[in-house]
Amino acid sequence: MKKIFGFLVMLLLSKTALAKNEILEVNRLNCNKIDGHGIHEKEAIARAYKVPMSSVVLVDAKWGASQFGGEQCNLIFDTAKGPKRCNVFMILTSDKGKTAFGLAVPRQGDNPVCF
């Protein structure tokens, strides 16, 4: 019985750890859910603005002005050269939309669109 219970616990934990990310619509409501960013943002912002990666810190995600006019979801990073607002091109969730993380860099090596 203990082996079966242990197996069920392991199965449950592995399913939780491997939860698949779902894409959410980029809108004001989902932008407000963002509490993290992807794995390439800090490195890309540090490279683009020639600052140490350790100085790049996510401050917030806000729906606001776009550098092209209109509104968009922005990740706001503090850097050694001041705050940078970066366009969120995709919002992902692994918990059915309760929380989310924003992507401002599509692939490693790409540059974010920041202002």
C-alpha angles and dihedrals in degrees: 000000000000090000092053092047091048091050092050092050091049091048092050093048093048092051090051093048092048097046110153118241117241125205116241125200113264101244139126095270095051092041088060090056094060114115100156146024140227127274098261102049101086094047093046094048092047090051095045094050097032095237131132113274088231089064094058109095128167108237103174148322116240139173105235150111122351122214086231095052127269124052136300143162112275132193107215115212127184112221138173086264095050133269120334124198112209127194114247108222096177137022119203133188134188096188103057093271101308090118131005145187128221128226119212096164118056098199138001108278095028120116123239121237101241138158 
